[in-house]
């Protein structure tokens, strides 16, 4: 069974600072991993996905994530935070190798301080 | 494309009443998913369909919950009878099964309040 752990329910950074959101996964098969963002009262929007093509994945809005099999991690980073990045971020793993439903982490609320 | 469409966006009902949530997936997508989001449990997969056929309903919490997909462009999630603990945001998502196209596209959600 797959599972995802997101370390830190809340992360606060200053505008312009590095953003690092942590995600560790557990999977019995090669995983497909995703980062989604949710703005208040909205649905989820895909930021980026890992599907084994490359370990460093670039997404929208300047975000990227690196898949590290040895550490079972898929941390999300952005070099310079912007006020508009304030949102809830979810890491997710697919159950059946990409074709099935997603198992989500608990989410990390990103706060940007001016 | 209009994206995934869900209705209603908000629903307030009394305990014991029947509730029906509706979803129209993105045209051409052949997989549809229902998720529930609560503060306590986060985002949970309830059920998903491939080509209108339910594949995995292990996340459906109780027999009070049922989901149907009569055709490729419409799905419903029904709760009968509803209970206060069903209060949550319910999301519908759709996906195409083409090569590499594994991302799910989410609707705006239906916020359900059961009093």
Interface residues (C-beta under 8 A of the other chain):
Chain A: X32 X34 X36 X42 X43 X44 X45 X46 X49 X51 X53 X90 X92 X94 X95 X98 X99 X100 X101 X102 X103 X104 X105 X106 X107
Chain B: X4 X31 X33 X35 X42 X43 X44 X45 X48 X55 X56 X59 X91 X93 X97 X100 X102 X103 X104 X105 X106 X107 X108 X109
